[in-house]
Amino acid sequence: MSHFTEVSYWQAAKPYESEQITLASIPSIAPTFDESLQLLRAQLKGLNAWPEAGDTFLELLEQVRGYGVTLIPTDYDWLNQVAESAHKGEDIGLRYPSIFQKLLTFPELRHKFLHLLDLRSSGA
């Protein structure tokens, strides 16, 4: 069993509420929750960075809604490094399991990450 699908250890998901976290340069028309998950999946698959257990985790996501880890300000600090790894084709679920779980759980973090991937793809 993958560490992504073992839900008995998950804490209750609580989004971090702080004015310190800002999401600069995110499009004003954000995709819906499911659309952004599919966009994340498609982009990571295209980069060969989608985890082996990623699809299983997505299937279980509806059942475990409300469970996860707490989003903290330093999670945003990891996004550049995780986006760089994904851009190189590394399995980010294996290398950064906590951040991967948070990317699937928290739309704000996912949107910022997708934005960073877009910047890398465009060479900016």
Secondary structure, DSSP 8 states (H G I E B T S, - for coil): --TTT-GGG-EE------TT---TT--SS---HHHHHHHHHHHHHHTT-S-TTHHHHHHHHTTTTTEE----HHHHHHHHHHHHHHHTT--HHHH-HHHHHHHHH-HHHHHHHHHHHHHHHHT-
